[in-house]
Amino acid sequence: MVTEDTNHEGGQVKKFLYLNRRAPHGTNYAQEGLEVALIGAAFDQDVAMAYTDDGVFQLKKDQDTSDIGTKNFSATYGALGDYDVTRVYVELESLARRGLTKEDLMPLVYEDEDDDWEEKPLIRFVSEAELRDIIEEHE
Amino acid sequence: MSLEVNGKAYETDEEGYLANLSEWNLDLAEAMAKEDGCDLTENHWEVVNFLREYYDEYQIAPAVRVLTKAIGKRLGKDKGNSKYLYELFPYGPAKQACKYAGLPKPTGCV
């Protein structure tokens, strides 16, 4: 899901949307996907994240992995804003089907450097149809 | 590889990063710096301590751009810039300071 835009210097800026459909633990797709996204963002890629299906569990707050012996990397989602990833989409229908509400997710924020470091919410809740449009934009 | 400090051997990877984060201590940080010919001043410690706090909170070591911005916010613009940080850590502020902080290589560094 990559599109190319021309930036003001005439070069190509690739726009990436990382689509997360899997639960956070049990496989390392979620953790490695997050790391890849952060690395890309560190290299000035235009990165956005989308969470749908079981992927919405990745953003669940109060995760506890002590009984399954894996690292609880969920704290790392809190660093997305620091890496200038400020578009994080969560699909509402996927949340509802899993009995989750917006309040069950981590209250992720980013600090807006251009607005005196004011903390702003990172997660944008979207419908299935809206997410489909967003995915289209990145294709 | 390993590094011996005060009679105890610490396991490191081939680039000198500490294998077991929980073994970190102040003397070890000083010894790692000394190996690179670097004396840790108060200014160095500000950055090293910041990285340890960042890792504790987010479970990753930040990339250099993220570190620079965050230091600027925490310690002021005169410290939150590449020139200042590269003077302290000529091998790369995130890479070198993370090593002394006992952290893995930063997420977003090759």
gemmi code that builds the backbone of each chain (N, CA, C; Angstrom):
import gemmi

chains = {
    "A": [
        ("MET", (0.823, -1.205, 0.000), (0.000, 0.000, 0.000), (0.854, 1.250, 0.000)),
        ("VAL", (1.367, 1.571, -1.137), (2.317, 2.664, -1.235), (1.882, 3.581, -2.370)),
        ("THR", (1.816, 4.867, -2.087), (1.596, 5.797, -3.184), (2.739, 6.794, -3.187)),
        ("GLU", (2.887, 7.491, -4.259), (3.979, 8.454, -4.300), (3.434, 9.857, -4.526)),
        ("ASP", (3.955, 10.781, -3.757), (3.606, 12.182, -3.907), (4.878, 12.928, -4.278)),
        ("THR", (4.702, 14.032, -4.945), (5.886, 14.838, -5.204), (5.999, 15.872, -4.100)),
        ("ASN", (7.116, 15.960, -3.436), (7.243, 16.964, -2.385), (7.783, 18.273, -2.966)),
        ("HIS", (7.950, 19.281, -2.087), (8.301, 20.620, -2.586), (9.685, 20.673, -3.209)),
        ("GLU", (10.510, 19.678, -2.923), (11.831, 19.679, -3.539), (11.831, 18.888, -4.850)),
        ("GLY", (10.666, 18.407, -5.228), (10.566, 17.687, -6.482), (10.890, 16.216, -6.353)),
        ("GLY", (11.272, 15.779, -5.135), (11.569, 14.358, -4.932), (10.300, 13.584, -4.654)),
        ("GLN", (10.448, 12.293, -4.480), (9.286, 11.459, -4.247), (9.183, 11.111, -2.766)),
        ("VAL", (8.025, 11.375, -2.172), (7.789, 10.944, -0.801), (6.825, 9.779, -0.855)),
        ("LYS", (7.244, 8.650, -0.325), (6.356, 7.491, -0.338), (5.428, 7.551, 0.861)),
        ("LYS", (4.161, 7.279, 0.597), (3.178, 7.260, 1.679), (2.855, 5.820, 2.026)),
        ("PHE", (3.093, 5.466, 3.267), (2.868, 4.088, 3.692), (1.693, 4.020, 4.666)),
        ("LEU", (0.841, 3.026, 4.438), (-0.199, 2.720, 5.412), (0.038, 1.287, 5.871)),
        ("TYR", (0.322, 1.126, 7.143), (0.533, -0.218, 7.688), (-0.787, -0.738, 8.236)),
        ("LEU", (-1.266, -1.805, 7.615), (-2.568, -2.357, 7.967), (-2.366, -3.509, 8.949)),
        ("ASN", (-2.939, -3.366, 10.145), (-2.757, -4.385, 11.188), (-4.067, -5.121, 11.435)),
        ("ARG", (-4.055, -6.437, 11.150), (-5.270, -7.235, 11.285), (-5.153, -8.318, 12.338)),
        ("ARG", (-3.994, -8.437, 12.960), (-3.780, -9.577, 13.865), (-3.650, -9.135, 15.314)),
        ("ALA", (-3.980, -10.077, 16.198), (-3.857, -9.821, 17.632), (-2.375, -9.578, 17.985)),
        ("PRO", (-2.139, -8.856, 19.083), (-0.765, -8.434, 19.391), (0.194, -9.571, 19.741)),
        ("HIS", (-0.281, -10.565, 20.447), (0.637, -11.590, 20.949), (0.321, -12.928, 20.288)),
        ("GLY", (1.192, -13.899, 20.464), (0.978, -15.210, 19.841), (1.783, -15.349, 18.562)),
        ("THR", (1.839, -14.291, 17.783), (2.775, -14.230, 16.653), (3.548, -12.923, 16.830)),
        ("ASN", (4.631, -12.753, 16.097), (5.336, -11.472, 16.250), (5.038, -10.476, 15.119)),
        ("TYR", (3.945, -10.727, 14.371), (3.579, -9.786, 13.298), (3.367, -8.375, 13.839)),
        ("ALA", (2.659, -8.290, 14.966), (2.310, -6.969, 15.491), (3.556, -6.202, 15.921)),
        ("GLN", (4.392, -6.867, 16.708), (5.582, -6.193, 17.223), (6.537, -5.808, 16.092)),
        ("GLU", (6.752, -6.756, 15.177), (7.694, -6.454, 14.102), (7.122, -5.416, 13.139)),
        ("GLY", (5.802, -5.483, 12.933), (5.161, -4.484, 12.081), (5.323, -3.097, 12.659)),
        ("LEU", (5.163, -2.994, 13.971), (5.317, -1.701, 14.639), (6.755, -1.195, 14.491)),
        ("GLU", (7.708, -2.101, 14.664), (9.109, -1.694, 14.543), (9.450, -1.230, 13.131)),
        ("VAL", (8.940, -1.965, 12.141), (9.197, -1.584, 10.751), (8.621, -0.195, 10.473)),
        ("ALA", (7.410, 0.037, 10.985), (6.773, 1.340, 10.778), (7.602, 2.452, 11.423)),
        ("LEU", (8.088, 2.202, 12.635), (8.879, 3.227, 13.335), (10.202, 3.485, 12.611)),
        ("ILE", (10.822, 2.409, 12.130), (12.089, 2.588, 11.423), (11.858, 3.420, 10.155)),
        ("GLY", (10.794, 3.087, 9.426), (10.466, 3.864, 8.228), (10.240, 5.328, 8.566)),
        ("ALA", (9.503, 5.554, 9.659), (9.206, 6.932, 10.062), (10.489, 7.668, 10.451)),
        ("ALA", (11.424, 6.943, 11.078), (12.698, 7.564, 11.466), (13.479, 8.004, 10.232)),
        ("PHE", (13.212, 7.329, 9.101), (13.871, 7.706, 7.852), (12.979, 8.584, 6.976)),
        ("ASP", (12.088, 9.333, 7.646), (11.279, 10.342, 6.961), (10.248, 9.797, 5.984)),
        ("GLN", (9.878, 8.535, 6.099), (8.740, 8.077, 5.304), (7.465, 8.669, 5.907)),
        ("ASP", (6.483, 8.874, 5.067), (5.186, 9.340, 5.531), (4.389, 8.100, 5.943)),
        ("VAL", (4.269, 7.892, 7.262), (3.712, 6.643, 7.773), (2.361, 6.866, 8.456)),
        ("ALA", (1.408, 5.994, 8.130), (0.138, 5.965, 8.853), (-0.127, 4.523, 9.270)),
        ("MET", (-0.888, 4.349, 10.334), (-1.201, 3.011, 10.835), (-2.714, 2.811, 10.790)),
        ("ALA", (-3.143, 1.571, 10.483), (-4.566, 1.258, 10.536), (-4.758, -0.057, 11.291)),
        ("TYR", (-5.767, -0.089, 12.151), (-6.041, -1.275, 12.960), (-7.461, -1.739, 12.709)),
        ("THR", (-7.575, -2.996, 12.270), (-8.883, -3.548, 11.942), (-8.881, -5.030, 12.320)),
        ("ASP", (-10.069, -5.678, 12.284), (-10.198, -7.079, 12.717), (-9.541, -7.258, 14.095)),
        ("ASP", (-8.825, -8.379, 14.310), (-8.194, -8.600, 15.618), (-7.054, -7.617, 15.888)),
        ("GLY", (-6.666, -6.879, 14.874), (-5.609, -5.871, 15.054), (-5.971, -4.818, 16.080)),
        ("VAL", (-7.269, -4.604, 16.303), (-7.665, -3.579, 17.279), (-7.203, -3.947, 18.696)),
        ("PHE", (-7.030, -5.250, 18.933), (-6.541, -5.670, 20.264), (-5.130, -5.146, 20.546)),
        ("GLN", (-4.395, -4.830, 19.493), (-3.028, -4.329, 19.698), (-3.022, -3.059, 20.534)),
        ("LEU", (-4.086, -2.272, 20.410), (-4.122, -0.974, 21.099), (-4.874, -1.032, 22.427)),
        ("LYS", (-5.277, -2.227, 22.828), (-5.986, -2.412, 24.091), (-5.104, -1.939, 25.239)),
        ("LYS", (-5.716, -1.227, 26.178), (-4.892, -0.781, 27.309), (-4.762, -1.885, 28.356)),
        ("ASP", (-3.835, -1.688, 29.297), (-3.579, -2.636, 30.389), (-3.289, -4.053, 29.910)),
        ("GLN", (-2.495, -4.194, 28.861), (-2.095, -5.535, 28.451), (-1.103, -6.087, 29.472)),
        ("ASP", (-1.177, -7.379, 29.690), (-0.297, -8.019, 30.667), (0.189, -9.336, 30.079)),
        ("THR", (1.473, -9.404, 29.765), (1.998, -10.608, 29.109), (2.793, -11.479, 30.073)),
        ("SER", (2.692, -11.179, 31.367), (3.575, -11.884, 32.308), (3.342, -13.398, 32.300)),
        ("ASP", (2.111, -13.847, 32.014), (1.842, -15.288, 32.016), (2.197, -15.989, 30.707)),
        ("ILE", (2.475, -15.230, 29.652), (2.804, -15.897, 28.392), (4.276, -15.723, 28.029)),
        ("GLY", (5.018, -15.087, 28.923), (6.474, -15.045, 28.768), (6.969, -14.283, 27.559)),
        ("THR", (6.208, -13.286, 27.085), (6.722, -12.445, 25.997), (6.817, -11.005, 26.495)),
        ("LYS", (7.564, -10.201, 25.757), (7.729, -8.807, 26.148), (6.412, -8.059, 25.910)),
        ("ASN", (6.004, -7.281, 26.900), (4.817, -6.449, 26.693), (5.246, -5.176, 25.967)),
        ("PHE", (5.197, -5.255, 24.630), (5.704, -4.129, 23.837), (4.627, -3.075, 23.631)),
        ("SER", (3.450, -3.240, 24.257), (2.360, -2.305, 23.962), (2.735, -0.871, 24.337)),
        ("ALA", (3.685, -0.710, 25.286), (4.123, 0.643, 25.643), (4.726, 1.367, 24.447)),
        ("THR", (5.254, 0.579, 23.494), (5.934, 1.185, 22.351), (4.980, 1.962, 21.437)),
        ("TYR", (3.678, 1.596, 21.457), (2.725, 2.382, 20.654), (2.733, 3.846, 21.096)),
        ("GLY", (3.076, 4.069, 22.371), (3.150, 5.435, 22.895), (4.239, 6.272, 22.243)),
        ("ALA", (5.178, 5.613, 21.547), (6.271, 6.343, 20.895), (5.916, 6.767, 19.467)),
        ("LEU", (4.771, 6.301, 18.944), (4.409, 6.632, 17.550), (4.447, 8.138, 17.302)),
        ("GLY", (3.870, 8.885, 18.240), (3.824, 10.344, 18.078), (5.209, 10.960, 18.022)),
        ("ASP", (6.135, 10.416, 18.831), (7.511, 10.929, 18.833), (8.177, 10.727, 17.474)),
        ("TYR", (7.755, 9.679, 16.773), (8.311, 9.384, 15.449), (7.508, 10.095, 14.345)),
        ("ASP", (6.669, 11.061, 14.764), (5.850, 11.829, 13.821), (4.845, 10.982, 13.063)),
        ("VAL", (4.438, 9.873, 13.643), (3.313, 9.124, 13.071), (2.065, 9.655, 13.767)),
        ("THR", (1.329, 10.504, 13.068), (0.204, 11.166, 13.730), (-1.140, 10.749, 13.147)),
        ("ARG", (-1.108, 9.783, 12.214), (-2.380, 9.269, 11.684), (-2.487, 7.789, 12.048)),
        ("VAL", (-3.316, 7.509, 13.051), (-3.541, 6.134, 13.498), (-5.048, 5.876, 13.428)),
        ("TYR", (-5.451, 5.005, 12.504), (-6.876, 4.761, 12.277), (-7.316, 3.465, 12.951)),
        ("VAL", (-8.455, 3.505, 13.621), (-9.028, 2.297, 14.218), (-10.446, 2.137, 13.681)),
        ("GLU", (-10.748, 0.931, 13.221), (-12.067, 0.689, 12.625), (-13.109, 0.396, 13.705)),
        ("LEU", (-14.148, 1.195, 13.708), (-15.170, 1.111, 14.759), (-15.918, -0.223, 14.773)),
        ("GLU", (-16.267, -0.741, 13.584), (-17.025, -2.000, 13.534), (-16.225, -3.140, 14.150)),
        ("SER", (-14.906, -3.156, 13.885), (-14.069, -4.220, 14.450), (-14.053, -4.162, 15.969)),
        ("LEU", (-14.009, -2.926, 16.498), (-14.060, -2.755, 17.957), (-15.374, -3.312, 18.493)),
        ("ALA", (-16.481, -2.882, 17.890), (-17.807, -3.246, 18.387), (-18.014, -4.761, 18.352)),
        ("ARG", (-17.579, -5.396, 17.267), (-17.748, -6.851, 17.137), (-16.990, -7.612, 18.223)),
        ("ARG", (-15.970, -6.984, 18.766), (-15.177, -7.651, 19.808), (-15.556, -7.152, 21.202)),
        ("GLY", (-16.671, -6.467, 21.281), (-17.154, -5.997, 22.579), (-16.275, -4.918, 23.183)),
        ("LEU", (-15.531, -4.216, 22.338), (-14.645, -3.166, 22.847), (-15.236, -1.793, 22.550)),
        ("THR", (-14.877, -0.826, 23.378), (-15.257, 0.558, 23.110), (-13.983, 1.392, 23.005)),
        ("LYS", (-14.172, 2.650, 22.591), (-13.022, 3.555, 22.472), (-12.252, 3.634, 23.788)),
        ("GLU", (-12.980, 3.549, 24.896), (-12.360, 3.704, 26.218), (-11.478, 2.514, 26.593)),
        ("ASP", (-11.625, 1.388, 25.873), (-10.781, 0.220, 26.174), (-9.392, 0.344, 25.562)),
        ("LEU", (-9.191, 1.352, 24.733), (-7.898, 1.484, 24.061), (-6.979, 2.446, 24.825)),
        ("MET", (-5.692, 2.309, 24.553), (-4.720, 3.207, 25.192), (-4.986, 4.643, 24.715)),
        ("PRO", (-4.945, 5.605, 25.633), (-5.178, 7.001, 25.230), (-3.922, 7.603, 24.597)),
        ("LEU", (-3.619, 7.163, 23.379), (-2.379, 7.610, 22.736), (-2.466, 9.080, 22.332)),
        ("VAL", (-1.360, 9.788, 22.519), (-1.318, 11.207, 22.140), (-0.022, 11.495, 21.389)),
        ("TYR", (-0.012, 12.607, 20.688), (1.249, 13.133, 20.170), (1.369, 14.581, 20.617)),
        ("GLU", (2.595, 15.059, 20.709), (2.812, 16.444, 21.122), (3.070, 17.271, 19.884)),
        ("ASP", (2.235, 18.275, 19.683), (2.338, 19.091, 18.478), (3.406, 20.170, 18.687)),
        ("GLU", (4.556, 19.944, 18.033), (5.696, 20.854, 18.187), (5.336, 22.270, 17.743)),
        ("ASP", (4.449, 22.370, 16.744), (4.089, 23.678, 16.199), (3.010, 24.378, 17.032)),
        ("ASP", (2.533, 23.690, 18.056), (1.456, 24.258, 18.859), (1.858, 24.185, 20.344)),
        ("ASP", (3.101, 24.626, 20.631), (3.638, 24.668, 21.990), (3.553, 23.299, 22.674)),
        ("TRP", (3.831, 22.242, 21.919), (3.896, 20.868, 22.445), (2.578, 20.429, 23.050)),
        ("GLU", (1.487, 20.972, 22.560), (0.216, 20.558, 23.120), (-0.063, 19.099, 22.782)),
        ("GLU", (-0.562, 18.360, 23.772), (-0.869, 16.942, 23.544), (-2.189, 16.808, 22.807)),
        ("LYS", (-2.162, 16.047, 21.722), (-3.377, 15.842, 20.948), (-3.614, 14.355, 20.759)),
        ("PRO", (-4.877, 13.931, 20.704), (-5.141, 12.495, 20.561), (-4.639, 11.964, 19.219)),
        ("LEU", (-4.090, 10.765, 19.267), (-3.467, 10.178, 18.091), (-4.458, 9.330, 17.296)),
        ("ILE", (-5.352, 8.649, 18.001), (-6.223, 7.677, 17.335), (-7.400, 8.376, 16.659)),
        ("ARG", (-7.638, 8.005, 15.407), (-8.822, 8.491, 14.696), (-9.730, 7.293, 14.446)),
        ("PHE", (-10.948, 7.379, 14.954), (-11.880, 6.276, 14.779), (-12.620, 6.444, 13.461)),
        ("VAL", (-12.633, 5.379, 12.670), (-13.257, 5.461, 11.353), (-14.163, 4.259, 11.126)),
        ("SER", (-15.129, 4.427, 10.226), (-16.007, 3.307, 9.888), (-15.303, 2.426, 8.862)),
        ("GLU", (-15.899, 1.240, 8.656), (-15.364, 0.307, 7.667), (-15.249, 0.983, 6.297)),
        ("ALA", (-16.295, 1.739, 5.948), (-16.310, 2.386, 4.632), (-15.225, 3.460, 4.539)),
        ("GLU", (-15.081, 4.230, 5.626), (-14.044, 5.279, 5.619), (-12.651, 4.672, 5.513)),
        ("LEU", (-12.450, 3.553, 6.222), (-11.143, 2.915, 6.179), (-10.849, 2.413, 4.761)),
        ("ARG", (-11.906, 1.914, 4.095), (-11.717, 1.424, 2.727), (-11.222, 2.574, 1.838)),
        ("ASP", (-11.803, 3.763, 2.039), (-11.359, 4.931, 1.256), (-9.911, 5.295, 1.565)),
        ("ILE", (-9.570, 5.208, 2.857), (-8.201, 5.553, 3.258), (-7.207, 4.584, 2.620)),
        ("ILE", (-7.594, 3.303, 2.617), (-6.709, 2.300, 1.997), (-6.555, 2.590, 0.501)),
        ("GLU", (-7.667, 2.950, -0.133), (-7.634, 3.303, -1.567), (-6.631, 4.425, -1.840)),
        ("GLU", (-6.662, 5.453, -0.953), (-5.766, 6.605, -1.142), (-4.305, 6.210, -1.141)),
        ("HIS", (-4.025, 5.099, -0.453), (-2.636, 4.681, -0.335), (-2.254, 3.643, -1.382)),
        ("GLU", (-3.159, 3.365, -2.317), (-2.816, 2.313, -3.277), (-2.326, 2.856, -4.600)),
    ],
    "B": [
        ("MET", (31.354, -11.663, 23.044), (32.254, -10.664, 23.634), (31.839, -10.372, 25.070)),
        ("SER", (32.801, -9.877, 25.842), (32.430, -9.453, 27.188), (33.363, -8.341, 27.664)),
        ("LEU", (32.923, -7.663, 28.688), (33.673, -6.541, 29.236), (33.775, -6.780, 30.740)),
        ("GLU", (34.997, -6.646, 31.281), (35.134, -6.908, 32.708), (35.242, -5.608, 33.493)),
        ("VAL", (34.380, -5.472, 34.477), (34.385, -4.274, 35.326), (34.295, -4.710, 36.783)),
        ("ASN", (35.195, -4.198, 37.618), (35.226, -4.545, 39.047), (35.179, -6.053, 39.274)),
        ("GLY", (35.898, -6.783, 38.425), (35.983, -8.229, 38.618), (34.793, -9.030, 38.124)),
        ("LYS", (33.803, -8.345, 37.517), (32.646, -9.070, 36.992), (32.638, -8.955, 35.469)),
        ("ALA", (32.358, -10.066, 34.791), (32.322, -10.039, 33.330), (30.892, -9.787, 32.845)),
        ("TYR", (30.755, -8.834, 31.914), (29.440, -8.522, 31.351), (29.412, -8.937, 29.887)),
        ("GLU", (28.391, -9.690, 29.526), (28.290, -10.151, 28.142), (27.783, -9.009, 27.257)),
        ("THR", (28.450, -8.812, 26.105), (27.998, -7.790, 25.153), (27.911, -8.399, 23.760)),
        ("ASP", (27.236, -7.703, 22.839), (27.216, -8.183, 21.457), (28.490, -7.724, 20.747)),
        ("GLU", (28.586, -8.016, 19.448), (29.855, -7.750, 18.756), (30.154, -6.261, 18.636)),
        ("GLU", (29.139, -5.419, 18.864), (29.381, -3.974, 18.803), (29.517, -3.344, 20.190)),
        ("GLY", (29.501, -4.191, 21.227), (29.716, -3.679, 22.573), (28.445, -3.305, 23.322)),
        ("TYR", (27.268, -3.630, 22.751), (26.017, -3.351, 23.469), (25.776, -4.436, 24.512)),
        ("LEU", (25.343, -4.017, 25.685), (25.126, -4.943, 26.795), (24.037, -5.963, 26.452)),
        ("ALA", (24.329, -7.251, 26.722), (23.368, -8.302, 26.374), (22.180, -8.303, 27.333)),
        ("ASN", (22.454, -8.095, 28.599), (21.391, -8.183, 29.598), (21.199, -6.831, 30.291)),
        ("LEU", (20.153, -6.165, 29.856), (19.826, -4.806, 30.319), (19.851, -4.666, 31.838)),
        ("SER", (19.407, -5.710, 32.536), (19.258, -5.599, 33.989), (20.611, -5.583, 34.712)),
        ("GLU", (21.682, -5.923, 33.993), (23.010, -5.923, 34.633), (23.653, -4.536, 34.671)),
        ("TRP", (23.033, -3.565, 34.049), (23.630, -2.236, 33.894), (23.915, -1.577, 35.246)),
        ("ASN", (25.021, -0.861, 35.324), (25.304, -0.018, 36.490), (26.224, 1.138, 36.070)),
        ("LEU", (26.394, 2.091, 36.977), (27.148, 3.308, 36.650), (28.589, 3.009, 36.258)),
        ("ASP", (29.237, 2.109, 37.011), (30.637, 1.787, 36.716), (30.785, 1.178, 35.333)),
        ("LEU", (29.805, 0.345, 34.952), (29.845, -0.282, 33.638), (29.755, 0.789, 32.541)),
        ("ALA", (28.862, 1.758, 32.729), (28.723, 2.844, 31.754), (30.049, 3.596, 31.604)),
        ("GLU", (30.675, 3.905, 32.739), (31.968, 4.612, 32.712), (33.015, 3.783, 31.964)),
        ("ALA", (33.017, 2.476, 32.221), (34.012, 1.600, 31.599), (33.801, 1.505, 30.089)),
        ("MET", (32.525, 1.414, 29.664), (32.216, 1.366, 28.227), (32.688, 2.640, 27.543)),
        ("ALA", (32.445, 3.780, 28.197), (32.848, 5.070, 27.635), (34.367, 5.148, 27.524)),
        ("LYS", (35.044, 4.680, 28.554), (36.500, 4.726, 28.587), (37.095, 3.935, 27.419)),
        ("GLU", (36.467, 2.792, 27.118), (36.927, 1.971, 25.989), (36.896, 2.763, 24.682)),
        ("ASP", (35.927, 3.680, 24.581), (35.806, 4.522, 23.384), (36.632, 5.802, 23.520)),
        ("GLY", (37.376, 5.938, 24.608), (38.169, 7.144, 24.829), (37.322, 8.339, 25.202)),
        ("CYS", (36.225, 8.090, 25.918), (35.269, 9.158, 26.229), (35.082, 9.239, 27.742)),
        ("ASP", (35.211, 10.445, 28.301), (34.958, 10.644, 29.733), (33.547, 11.179, 29.909)),
        ("LEU", (32.754, 10.509, 30.716), (31.360, 10.932, 30.862), (31.241, 12.131, 31.801)),
        ("THR", (30.764, 13.250, 31.245), (30.527, 14.447, 32.052), (29.047, 14.505, 32.413)),
        ("GLU", (28.706, 15.533, 33.182), (27.302, 15.723, 33.554), (26.413, 15.838, 32.310)),
        ("ASN", (26.937, 16.497, 31.269), (26.162, 16.649, 30.027), (25.908, 15.305, 29.347)),
        ("HIS", (26.911, 14.430, 29.394), (26.704, 13.082, 28.849), (25.622, 12.342, 29.639)),
        ("TRP", (25.737, 12.454, 30.948), (24.785, 11.716, 31.805), (23.345, 12.158, 31.595)),
        ("GLU", (23.155, 13.463, 31.321), (21.788, 13.934, 31.044), (21.160, 13.129, 29.921)),
        ("VAL", (21.965, 12.885, 28.883), (21.447, 12.183, 27.714), (21.274, 10.686, 28.018)),
        ("VAL", (22.279, 10.111, 28.666), (22.215, 8.680, 29.007), (21.009, 8.403, 29.912)),
        ("ASN", (20.843, 9.233, 30.925), (19.705, 9.036, 31.833), (18.374, 9.238, 31.124)),
        ("PHE", (18.345, 10.206, 30.215), (17.122, 10.407, 29.452), (16.766, 9.154, 28.663)),
        ("LEU", (17.764, 8.552, 28.015), (17.522, 7.348, 27.214), (17.016, 6.199, 28.071)),
        ("ARG", (17.582, 6.058, 29.257), (17.119, 4.977, 30.144), (15.660, 5.189, 30.536)),
        ("GLU", (15.303, 6.438, 30.812), (13.904, 6.738, 31.156), (12.985, 6.470, 29.964)),
        ("TYR", (13.458, 6.850, 28.771), (12.638, 6.659, 27.563), (12.390, 5.165, 27.335)),
        ("TYR", (13.445, 4.381, 27.501), (13.314, 2.931, 27.297), (12.362, 2.336, 28.327)),
        ("ASP", (12.494, 2.788, 29.560), (11.641, 2.303, 30.624), (10.171, 2.562, 30.300)),
        ("GLU", (9.900, 3.726, 29.720), (8.509, 4.075, 29.426), (7.990, 3.409, 28.161)),
        ("TYR", (8.795, 3.392, 27.074), (8.273, 2.946, 25.783), (8.841, 1.613, 25.285)),
        ("GLN", (9.805, 1.047, 26.021), (10.379, -0.255, 25.649), (11.142, -0.234, 24.328)),
        ("ILE", (11.543, 0.939, 23.874), (12.440, 1.035, 22.725), (13.462, 2.140, 22.972)),
        ("ALA", (14.584, 2.029, 22.276), (15.566, 3.103, 22.285), (15.243, 4.002, 21.096)),
        ("PRO", (15.066, 5.309, 21.314), (14.615, 6.179, 20.224), (15.688, 6.433, 19.169)),
        ("ALA", (15.239, 6.629, 17.932), (16.144, 7.011, 16.842), (16.679, 8.415, 17.103)),
        ("VAL", (17.766, 8.752, 16.431), (18.466, 10.001, 16.735), (17.576, 11.240, 16.562)),
        ("ARG", (16.722, 11.220, 15.531), (15.851, 12.378, 15.300), (14.862, 12.552, 16.455)),
        ("VAL", (14.364, 11.411, 16.943), (13.414, 11.440, 18.050), (14.114, 11.897, 19.329)),
        ("LEU", (15.318, 11.392, 19.528), (16.119, 11.789, 20.697), (16.378, 13.296, 20.687)),
        ("THR", (16.787, 13.812, 19.538), (17.123, 15.234, 19.434), (15.922, 16.104, 19.790)),
        ("LYS", (14.777, 15.730, 19.240), (13.568, 16.509, 19.501), (13.189, 16.450, 20.978)),
        ("ALA", (13.273, 15.244, 21.548), (12.864, 15.064, 22.937), (13.819, 15.772, 23.904)),
        ("ILE", (15.103, 15.734, 23.591), (16.081, 16.446, 24.433), (15.802, 17.953, 24.371)),
        ("GLY", (15.473, 18.437, 23.181), (15.156, 19.849, 23.016), (13.991, 20.270, 23.889)),
        ("LYS", (13.028, 19.391, 23.969), (11.858, 19.702, 24.769), (12.201, 19.663, 26.256)),
        ("ARG", (12.976, 18.650, 26.646), (13.298, 18.445, 28.054), (14.349, 19.436, 28.566)),
        ("LEU", (15.411, 19.630, 27.775), (16.574, 20.383, 28.286), (16.795, 21.714, 27.573)),
        ("GLY", (15.946, 22.022, 26.616), (16.085, 23.309, 25.932), (16.720, 23.172, 24.562)),
        ("LYS", (16.421, 24.174, 23.708), (16.858, 24.130, 22.315), (18.381, 24.104, 22.164)),
        ("ASP", (19.112, 24.724, 23.134), (20.571, 24.761, 22.996), (21.182, 23.369, 23.154)),
        ("LYS", (20.423, 22.429, 23.701), (20.917, 21.051, 23.808), (20.207, 20.120, 22.825)),
        ("GLY", (19.042, 20.516, 22.371), (18.263, 19.668, 21.461), (18.624, 19.919, 20.013)),
        ("ASN", (19.931, 19.851, 19.694), (20.314, 19.994, 18.293), (21.471, 19.053, 17.992)),
        ("SER", (21.620, 18.701, 16.717), (22.603, 17.693, 16.325), (24.016, 18.096, 16.702)),
        ("LYS", (24.331, 19.387, 16.551), (25.705, 19.837, 16.793), (26.112, 19.530, 18.241)),
        ("TYR", (25.270, 19.957, 19.167), (25.556, 19.724, 20.586), (25.687, 18.225, 20.878)),
        ("LEU", (24.738, 17.443, 20.373), (24.719, 16.012, 20.699), (25.881, 15.260, 20.044)),
        ("TYR", (26.254, 15.675, 18.826), (27.396, 15.023, 18.172), (28.718, 15.394, 18.825)),
        ("GLU", (28.774, 16.592, 19.426), (29.987, 16.950, 20.167), (30.160, 16.045, 21.383)),
        ("LEU", (29.036, 15.738, 22.038), (29.099, 14.842, 23.193), (29.386, 13.407, 22.775)),
        ("PHE", (28.693, 12.980, 21.698), (28.771, 11.584, 21.251), (29.140, 11.533, 19.772)),
        ("PRO", (30.431, 11.650, 19.474), (30.852, 11.762, 18.077), (30.534, 10.527, 17.221)),
        ("TYR", (30.317, 9.363, 17.855), (29.988, 8.172, 17.062), (28.493, 8.093, 16.725)),
        ("GLY", (27.765, 9.142, 17.010), (26.323, 9.128, 16.768), (25.617, 9.146, 18.111)),
        ("PRO", (24.870, 10.223, 18.405), (24.294, 10.420, 19.737), (23.419, 9.256, 20.196)),
        ("ALA", (22.534, 8.773, 19.332), (21.633, 7.720, 19.787), (22.405, 6.416, 19.981)),
        ("LYS", (23.207, 6.076, 18.962), (23.939, 4.811, 19.006), (24.885, 4.727, 20.195)),
        ("GLN", (25.700, 5.789, 20.352), (26.737, 5.759, 21.383), (26.142, 5.893, 22.789)),
        ("ALA", (25.203, 6.802, 22.948), (24.623, 7.016, 24.273), (23.790, 5.805, 24.704)),
        ("CYS", (23.128, 5.155, 23.746), (22.356, 3.946, 24.071), (23.268, 2.853, 24.591)),
        ("LYS", (24.451, 2.774, 24.014), (25.403, 1.753, 24.454), (25.754, 1.965, 25.925)),
        ("TYR", (26.106, 3.198, 26.278), (26.474, 3.479, 27.668), (25.274, 3.329, 28.609)),
        ("ALA", (24.077, 3.482, 28.042), (22.868, 3.352, 28.858), (22.472, 1.886, 29.033)),
        ("GLY", (23.225, 0.994, 28.381), (22.928, -0.436, 28.510), (21.768, -0.898, 27.655)),
        ("LEU", (21.344, -0.054, 26.706), (20.176, -0.367, 25.883), (20.600, -1.020, 24.573)),
        ("PRO", (19.632, -1.649, 23.867), (19.952, -2.140, 22.525), (20.140, -0.971, 21.566)),
        ("LYS", (20.587, -1.272, 20.360), (20.718, -0.213, 19.353), (19.357, 0.403, 19.070)),
        ("PRO", (19.325, 1.710, 18.818), (18.031, 2.386, 18.650), (17.192, 1.845, 17.501)),
        ("THR", (15.872, 1.914, 17.664), (14.926, 1.543, 16.611), (14.962, 2.628, 15.539)),
        ("GLY", (15.507, 2.305, 14.391), (15.640, 3.308, 13.337), (17.090, 3.672, 13.118)),
        ("CYS", (17.991, 2.755, 13.438), (19.404, 2.976, 13.183), (19.949, 1.780, 12.409)),
        ("VAL", (20.768, 2.046, 11.402), (21.343, 0.923, 10.675), (22.800, 0.714, 11.087)),
    ],
}
model = gemmi.Model(1)
for chain_id, residues in chains.items():
    chain = gemmi.Chain(chain_id)
    for i, (resn, *xyz) in enumerate(residues, 1):
        res = gemmi.Residue()
        res.name, res.seqid = resn, gemmi.SeqId(i, " ")
        for name, pos in zip(("N", "CA", "C"), xyz):
            atom = gemmi.Atom()
            atom.name, atom.element = name, gemmi.Element(name[0])
            atom.pos, atom.b_iso = gemmi.Position(*pos), 0.0
            res.add_atom(atom)
        chain.add_residue(res)
    model.add_chain(chain)
structure = gemmi.Structure()
structure.add_model(model)
structure.setup_entities()
